[in-house]
Amino acid sequence: MESIVKKYQQKFRKIKDETSRWEELQSRLISQFSNVSSIIQRLQVIQDSQSYGALKCVEGIVDAVLVKQMDSLQAIFISMNKTMEEFHGIVSSLEKVVRDSRQLIKVGSTQQTVKQLKQRIGIKPTLANCLDGIKLLQEMHQSEYHLKLSVVSALPALALNPSGSGDLGALHQLLVDQPNIPREEVQNIYDMIFAEEIS
């Protein structure tokens, strides 16, 4: 039983590595979103020839500036999609950890009993704690990935209708907050799994 718990702790270390990568991607996505937001907010001003003052006499200036901004926007969208693919890779990796962790409770051809799953040895977590914790972390990240995907998918429509860019602030805050991954709850899971290392 104790050796299985140690194997679960290794799985949690792998999850911790994946979530460290998640945080790097989170920073990148926030930066990309901020850049997109800035461009979308400028589009309305750029399309107004009155915004160019003395430069409005330069032929094609409005179109040239607009094309340049749209090219930048397109490049950032491509970059954001690559970031989202990397988020998906982490979610897929966490799904594999969940599948593998379910296999750990099968010893040979016998499956652990409910009593064995809830059996505690000292301050080590139970097998049920390990299974539940891994599944919960995977579900949190999967839900957050879907939220991020929805937010990123909404951006092109906002770019086409810059007058509706008032929603950008709320979407930005939603990305920053990561509501599906409550930090306290995540920390509580790790504290429970690694209680013997903490004490």
VOLUM-17182 format. One line per 5 residues: for each residue x, y, z of N, C-alpha, C. Coordinates in Angstrom, 2 decimals. Example, Ala and Ser with C-alpha at 12.3 -4.5 7.8 and 13.67 -1.06 7.14 Angstrom:
13.19,-5.69,7.80,12.30,-4.50,7.80,13.20,-3.30,7.80  12.85,-2.25,7.08,13.67,-1.06,7.14,12.90,0.03,7.87;
***
This chain:
0.83,-1.19,0.00,0.00,0.00,0.00,0.88,1.26,0.00  1.92,1.23,0.85,2.79,2.39,0.96,3.53,2.66,-0.35  3.91,1.60,-1.05,4.62,1.78,-2.32,3.69,2.40,-3.38  2.41,2.06,-3.31,1.45,2.63,-4.26,1.28,4.13,-3.99  1.24,4.51,-2.71,1.13,5.92,-2.35,2.34,6.68,-2.89;
3.54,6.09,-2.77,4.75,6.73,-3.30,4.64,6.93,-4.82  4.07,5.96,-5.50,3.88,6.10,-6.95,2.89,7.22,-7.26  1.86,7.34,-6.42,0.92,8.45,-6.61,1.61,9.78,-6.38  2.47,9.84,-5.39,3.19,11.08,-5.13,4.05,11.47,-6.33  4.62,10.46,-7.01,5.37,10.74,-8.24,4.44,11.32,-9.31;
3.23,10.80,-9.37,2.26,11.33,-10.34,1.91,12.79,-10.01  1.78,13.09,-8.72,1.50,14.47,-8.33,2.68,15.40,-8.67  3.89,14.87,-8.58,5.05,15.69,-8.97,5.00,15.98,-10.47  4.58,14.99,-11.25,4.43,15.21,-12.69,3.36,16.27,-12.95  2.26,16.18,-12.21,1.20,17.18,-12.36,1.73,18.56,-12.00;
2.54,18.62,-10.95,3.09,19.91,-10.52,3.98,20.50,-11.62  4.76,19.64,-12.29,5.58,20.09,-13.41,4.70,20.63,-14.54  3.63,19.91,-14.83,2.71,20.33,-15.89,2.04,21.67,-15.53  1.68,21.82,-14.26,1.02,23.06,-13.87,2.00,24.24,-13.82  3.28,23.96,-13.62,4.28,25.03,-13.73,4.34,25.51,-15.18;
4.30,24.58,-16.09,4.26,24.93,-17.52,2.98,25.69,-17.83  1.88,25.29,-17.21,0.58,25.96,-17.38,0.72,27.45,-17.00  1.40,27.71,-15.89,1.56,29.10,-15.43,2.38,29.92,-16.43  3.39,29.30,-17.04,4.16,30.00,-18.08,3.26,30.35,-19.26  2.46,29.38,-19.67,1.53,29.61,-20.78,0.49,30.66,-20.41;
0.06,30.66,-19.16,-0.91,31.64,-18.67,-0.35,33.05,-18.85  0.90,33.25,-18.46,1.53,34.57,-18.61,1.60,34.97,-20.07  1.96,34.02,-20.92,2.05,34.31,-22.35,0.68,34.67,-22.91  -0.36,33.91,-22.52,-1.71,34.17,-23.04,-2.22,35.54,-22.58  -1.95,35.90,-21.34,-2.38,37.22,-20.84,-1.70,38.32,-21.65;
-0.43,38.16,-21.93,0.30,39.14,-22.73,-0.28,39.24,-24.14  -0.53,38.08,-24.75,-1.12,38.07,-26.09,-2.49,38.72,-26.08  -3.29,38.41,-25.07,-4.63,38.98,-24.97,-4.55,40.50,-24.83  -3.62,40.98,-24.02,-3.45,42.43,-23.84,-3.10,43.10,-25.16  -2.21,42.46,-25.93,-1.83,43.02,-27.23,-3.03,43.06,-28.19;
-3.80,41.98,-28.22,-4.99,41.95,-29.07,-5.98,43.02,-28.63  -6.18,43.15,-27.34,-7.11,44.15,-26.81,-6.72,45.55,-27.23  -5.42,45.84,-27.14,-4.94,47.18,-27.54,-5.25,47.46,-29.00  -5.00,46.47,-29.84,-5.27,46.66,-31.28,-6.76,46.83,-31.52  -7.58,45.98,-30.92,-9.03,46.07,-31.13,-9.55,47.44,-30.67;
-9.05,47.92,-29.55,-9.50,49.22,-29.06,-9.06,50.37,-29.97  -7.94,50.20,-30.67,-7.47,51.23,-31.60,-8.21,51.22,-32.93  -8.80,50.08,-33.30,-9.39,49.96,-34.63,-10.43,51.03,-34.93  -11.26,51.32,-33.96,-12.30,52.31,-34.17,-11.69,53.69,-34.47  -10.66,54.04,-33.73,-10.00,55.33,-33.92,-9.27,55.35,-35.26;
-8.63,54.24,-35.60,-7.86,54.15,-36.85,-8.76,54.34,-38.07  -9.98,53.84,-38.02,-10.88,53.92,-39.15,-11.50,55.31,-39.33  -11.34,56.17,-38.36,-11.88,57.53,-38.43,-10.82,58.45,-39.01  -11.04,58.96,-40.23,-10.05,59.81,-40.89,-9.79,61.10,-40.12  -10.72,61.50,-39.27,-10.52,62.72,-38.47,-9.41,62.54,-37.42;
-9.07,61.30,-37.12,-8.05,61.01,-36.12,-6.63,61.29,-36.61  -6.47,61.55,-37.90,-5.13,61.68,-38.47,-4.63,63.11,-38.55  -5.45,64.07,-38.18,-5.02,65.47,-38.19,-4.42,65.87,-39.53  -3.20,66.38,-39.49,-2.52,66.85,-40.70,-2.17,65.70,-41.64  -2.08,64.50,-41.12,-1.73,63.34,-41.96,-2.87,62.86,-42.84;
-4.11,63.36,-42.59,-5.23,62.85,-43.38,-5.12,63.24,-44.85  -4.25,64.20,-45.16,-4.06,64.57,-46.57,-3.17,63.56,-47.31  -2.49,62.69,-46.58,-1.67,61.66,-47.21,-2.61,60.58,-47.75  -2.50,60.36,-49.06,-3.42,59.44,-49.71,-3.22,58.00,-49.22  -4.31,57.35,-48.83,-4.28,55.95,-48.43,-3.76,55.69,-47.02;
-3.56,56.74,-46.23,-2.99,56.56,-44.89,-3.91,55.72,-44.00  -5.22,55.98,-44.08,-6.17,55.25,-43.24,-6.11,53.75,-43.56  -6.14,53.42,-44.85,-6.09,52.01,-45.25,-4.76,51.37,-44.89  -3.66,52.10,-45.09,-2.33,51.55,-44.80,-2.18,51.22,-43.31  -2.63,52.14,-42.46,-2.52,51.91,-41.01,-3.44,50.75,-40.60;
-4.64,50.73,-41.17,-5.60,49.67,-40.84,-5.06,48.29,-41.25  -4.50,48.20,-42.45,-3.95,46.93,-42.93,-2.81,46.48,-42.01  -1.96,47.42,-41.61,-0.83,47.08,-40.73,-1.34,46.53,-39.39  -2.36,47.17,-38.83,-2.92,46.71,-37.55,-3.59,45.35,-37.70  -4.30,45.14,-38.81,-4.96,43.86,-39.03,-3.93,42.73,-39.22;
-2.81,43.05,-39.88,-1.74,42.06,-40.02,-1.18,41.68,-38.65  -0.97,42.69,-37.81,-0.47,42.43,-36.45,-1.48,41.59,-35.68  -2.74,41.91,-35.82,-3.80,41.18,-35.13,-3.81,39.71,-35.56  -3.68,39.50,-36.87,-3.67,38.13,-37.40,-2.49,37.34,-36.85  -1.32,37.97,-36.79,-0.12,37.29,-36.26,-0.32,36.90,-34.80;
-0.93,37.79,-34.02,-1.16,37.48,-32.60,-2.19,36.37,-32.46  -3.24,36.38,-33.29,-4.23,35.29,-33.25,-3.57,33.93,-33.53  -2.66,33.89,-34.49,-1.96,32.65,-34.80,-1.13,32.21,-33.59  -0.46,33.16,-32.98,0.34,32.86,-31.79,-0.54,32.37,-30.63  -1.70,32.99,-30.45,-2.62,32.58,-29.40,-3.12,31.16,-29.63;
-3.38,30.83,-30.88,-3.84,29.46,-31.19,-2.76,28.44,-30.86  -1.50,28.79,-31.10,-0.40,27.89,-30.74,-0.33,27.73,-29.22  -0.53,28.83,-28.50,-0.55,28.77,-27.04,-1.67,27.86,-26.56  -2.84,27.99,-27.18,-3.97,27.15,-26.80,-3.68,25.67,-27.10  -2.96,25.39,-28.17,-2.57,24.01,-28.46,-1.68,23.46,-27.35;
-0.80,24.32,-26.83,0.08,23.88,-25.73,-0.74,23.64,-24.46  -1.73,24.49,-24.19,-2.63,24.25,-23.06,-3.32,22.89,-23.23  -3.77,22.62,-24.45,-4.45,21.35,-24.72,-3.51,20.18,-24.47  -2.24,20.35,-24.82,-1.25,19.30,-24.56,-1.13,18.98,-23.07  -1.19,20.02,-22.25,-1.13,19.81,-20.79,-2.38,19.08,-20.32;
-3.55,19.50,-20.81,-4.80,18.84,-20.43,-4.75,17.36,-20.83  -4.25,17.08,-22.02,-4.13,15.68,-22.48,-3.18,14.89,-21.59  -2.09,15.52,-21.19,-1.12,14.88,-20.31,-1.76,14.56,-18.95  -2.56,15.50,-18.43,-3.23,15.28,-17.15,-4.27,14.16,-17.27  -4.94,14.08,-18.41,-5.90,12.98,-18.63,-5.17,11.63,-18.61;
-3.98,11.60,-19.18,-3.19,10.36,-19.16,-2.79,10.00,-17.73  -2.42,11.01,-16.94,-2.06,10.75,-15.54,-3.25,10.14,-14.80  -4.46,10.65,-15.07,-5.66,10.10,-14.43,-5.84,8.63,-14.83  -5.72,8.35,-16.12,-5.87,6.96,-16.59,-4.83,6.05,-15.95  -3.58,6.52,-15.94,-2.50,5.72,-15.34,-2.71,5.52,-13.84;
-3.23,6.54,-13.18,-3.42,6.44,-11.73,-4.52,5.43,-11.38  -5.48,5.30,-12.25,-6.52,4.29,-12.02,-5.94,2.88,-12.13  -4.95,2.74,-12.99,-4.31,1.43,-13.16,-3.49,1.04,-11.93  -2.98,2.04,-11.21,-2.15,1.76,-10.03,-2.91,1.00,-8.94  -4.21,1.23,-8.85,-4.96,0.56,-7.77,-5.26,-0.89,-8.10;
-4.95,-1.29,-9.33,-5.13,-2.69,-9.70,-3.79,-3.39,-9.48  -3.74,-4.26,-8.52,-2.52,-5.01,-8.24,-2.72,-6.41,-8.82  -1.93,-6.71,-9.82,-2.13,-8.01,-10.49,-3.52,-8.03,-11.10  -4.28,-9.05,-10.74,-5.64,-9.15,-11.29,-6.69,-8.74,-10.27  -6.22,-8.35,-9.06,-7.19,-7.96,-8.03,-7.26,-6.45,-7.92;
-8.43,-5.98,-7.62,-8.64,-4.55,-7.45,-8.75,-4.26,-5.95  -8.28,-3.06,-5.57,-8.32,-2.67,-4.17,-9.77,-2.58,-3.69  -10.00,-2.98,-2.44,-11.34,-2.86,-1.87,-11.55,-1.43,-1.40  -12.80,-1.08,-1.15,-13.12,0.26,-0.66,-12.38,0.53,0.65  -12.33,-0.47,1.50,-11.64,-0.33,2.79,-10.15,-0.03,2.57;
-9.54,-0.74,1.63,-8.13,-0.51,1.34,-7.89,0.88,0.75  -8.83,1.34,-0.08,-8.69,2.67,-0.69,-8.73,3.78,0.36  -9.45,3.53,1.45,-9.60,4.55,2.49,-8.67,4.33,3.68  -7.83,3.32,3.59,-6.91,3.01,4.69,-5.77,4.04,4.71  -5.50,4.56,5.91,-4.47,5.58,6.06,-3.30,4.96,6.84;
-2.09,5.26,6.38,-0.88,4.82,7.08,-0.18,6.08,7.58  -0.25,6.31,8.88,0.36,7.52,9.45,-0.29,8.77,8.87  0.58,9.71,8.45,0.02,10.95,7.86,-0.01,10.89,6.34  0.35,9.75,5.78,0.28,9.59,4.33,-1.18,9.66,3.87  -1.38,10.11,2.65,-2.76,10.15,2.14,-3.28,8.74,1.85;
-4.58,8.61,1.83,-5.17,7.32,1.44,-5.11,7.22,-0.08  -5.30,6.02,-0.59,-5.34,5.84,-2.05,-6.51,6.62,-2.64  -7.61,6.65,-1.90,-8.79,7.41,-2.36,-8.45,8.90,-2.44  -7.70,9.42,-1.45,-7.26,10.83,-1.49,-6.45,11.09,-2.76  -5.55,10.17,-3.05,-4.69,10.32,-4.23,-5.52,10.33,-5.52;
-6.38,9.33,-5.65,-7.23,9.25,-6.86,-8.10,10.49,-7.02  -8.75,10.88,-5.93,-9.64,12.05,-5.98,-8.88,13.32,-6.30  -7.71,13.47,-5.69,-6.90,14.67,-5.92,-6.45,14.79,-7.36  -5.97,13.68,-7.92,-5.52,13.69,-9.32,-6.68,14.02,-10.25  -7.81,13.39,-10.02,-8.99,13.61,-10.87,-9.47,15.06,-10.76;
-9.48,15.59,-9.55,-9.93,16.97,-9.33,-9.01,17.98,-10.04  -7.69,17.79,-9.92,-6.76,18.69,-10.60,-6.93,18.62,-12.11  -7.15,17.43,-12.62,-7.37,17.28,-14.07,-8.65,17.97,-14.49  -9.73,17.80,-13.74,-11.01,18.44,-14.08,-10.91,19.96,-14.03  -10.20,20.48,-13.02,-10.03,21.94,-12.91,-9.34,22.49,-14.16;
-8.25,21.85,-14.55,-7.49,22.35,-15.70,-8.24,22.16,-17.01  -8.98,21.08,-17.11,-9.78,20.87,-18.31,-10.87,21.96,-18.43  -11.55,22.25,-17.32,-12.58,23.29,-17.33,-11.98,24.65,-17.66  -10.83,24.93,-17.09,-10.17,26.22,-17.36,-9.73,26.31,-18.81  -9.26,25.21,-19.37,-8.87,25.18,-20.77,-10.08,25.53,-21.66;
-11.23,24.92,-21.36,-12.43,25.21,-22.16,-12.86,26.67,-22.02  -12.72,27.23,-20.83,-13.03,28.65,-20.64,-12.09,29.51,-21.48  -10.80,29.23,-21.41,-9.82,30.00,-22.18,-10.11,29.89,-23.68  -10.45,28.68,-24.12,-10.75,28.46,-25.53,-11.96,29.31,-25.96  -12.97,29.39,-25.10,-14.15,30.21,-25.41,-13.80,31.69,-25.50;
-12.96,32.15,-24.59,-12.57,33.56,-24.58,-11.76,33.89,-25.84  -10.79,33.04,-26.14,-9.95,33.27,-27.33,-10.79,33.20,-28.60  -11.76,32.31,-28.64,-12.64,32.18,-29.81,-13.52,33.41,-30.01  -13.80,34.13,-28.94,-14.66,35.32,-29.04,-13.91,36.53,-29.60  -12.60,36.52,-29.56,-11.82,37.70,-29.96,-11.98,38.11,-31.42;
-11.95,37.18,-32.38,-12.11,37.63,-33.78,-13.43,38.39,-34.01  -14.50,37.96,-33.36,-15.78,38.67,-33.52,-15.67,40.08,-32.95  -14.96,40.24,-31.85,-14.77,41.58,-31.28,-13.91,42.45,-32.18  -12.96,41.83,-32.88,-12.11,42.59,-33.81,-12.92,43.10,-34.99  -13.90,42.31,-35.42,-14.74,42.73,-36.55,-15.75,43.79,-36.13;
-16.05,43.86,-34.85,-17.00,44.85,-34.32,-16.34,45.58,-33.15  -15.37,46.47,-33.45,-14.61,47.12,-32.37,-15.47,47.96,-31.43  -16.67,48.33,-31.84,-17.52,49.11,-30.95,-17.98,48.28,-29.75  -17.93,46.95,-29.89,-18.30,46.06,-28.78,-17.11,45.68,-27.92  -16.04,46.46,-28.00,-14.80,46.11,-27.29,-14.89,46.36,-25.79;
-16.02,46.83,-25.30,-16.19,47.03,-23.86,-16.11,45.74,-23.08  -16.38,44.63,-23.75,-16.31,43.32,-23.10,-14.88,42.86,-22.87  -13.91,43.50,-23.50,-12.52,43.06,-23.41,-12.01,43.05,-21.97  -12.36,44.06,-21.21,-11.91,44.13,-19.81,-12.41,42.96,-19.00  -13.68,42.61,-19.18,-14.26,41.48,-18.44,-13.62,40.17,-18.87;
-13.39,40.01,-20.17,-12.75,38.79,-20.66,-11.31,38.68,-20.16  -10.62,39.81,-20.14,-9.24,39.82,-19.64,-9.20,39.39,-18.18  -10.13,39.93,-17.38,-10.16,39.58,-15.96,-10.48,38.10,-15.76  -11.34,37.58,-16.61,-11.69,36.16,-16.55,-10.45,35.29,-16.81  -9.65,35.69,-17.78,-8.41,34.94,-18.06,-7.44,35.03,-16.89;
-7.30,36.22,-16.33,-6.36,36.44,-15.23,-6.78,35.65,-13.99  -8.07,35.67,-13.67,-8.56,35.03,-12.44,-8.50,33.51,-12.46  -8.58,32.90,-13.63,-8.65,31.44,-13.75,-9.62,30.85,-12.72  -10.92,31.18,-12.84,-11.88,30.78,-11.81,-12.05,29.28,-11.60  -11.67,28.48,-12.59,-11.83,27.03,-12.47,-10.68,26.36,-11.72;
-9.65,27.14,-11.39,-8.50,26.58,-10.67,-8.29,27.38,-9.39  -9.11,27.11,-8.35,-8.95,27.84,-7.09,-7.63,27.48,-6.41  -6.76,28.46,-6.27,-5.40,28.24,-5.74,-5.40,27.57,-4.37  -6.29,28.01,-3.51,-6.34,27.44,-2.16,-6.67,25.95,-2.19  -7.63,25.60,-3.02,-8.04,24.20,-3.12,-6.90,23.34,-3.70;
-6.21,23.88,-4.68,-5.07,23.17,-5.27,-3.99,22.96,-4.20  -3.69,24.01,-3.45,-2.67,23.92,-2.42,-3.07,22.90,-1.34  -4.36,22.87,-0.99,-4.83,21.90,0.00,-4.62,20.46,-0.48  -4.81,20.23,-1.75,-4.59,18.88,-2.31,-3.12,18.51,-2.16  -2.23,19.42,-2.57,-0.79,19.12,-2.47,-0.36,18.96,-1.01;
-0.90,19.78,-0.12,-0.56,19.67,1.30,-0.97,18.30,1.85  -2.12,17.81,1.43,-2.59,16.51,1.90,-1.70,15.37,1.35  -1.36,15.47,0.08,-0.58,14.41,-0.57,0.85,14.37,-0.04  1.41,15.54,0.23,2.82,15.61,0.67,2.93,15.99,2.14  1.93,15.61,2.95,1.89,15.99,4.37,3.15,15.54,5.10;
3.66,14.36,4.80,4.83,13.86,5.52,6.08,14.68,5.20  6.14,15.27,4.00,7.29,16.10,3.62,7.19,17.48,4.25  5.98,17.92,4.50,5.75,19.25,5.09,6.07,19.24,6.57  5.66,18.15,7.26,5.82,18.11,8.72,7.24,17.82,9.15;
***
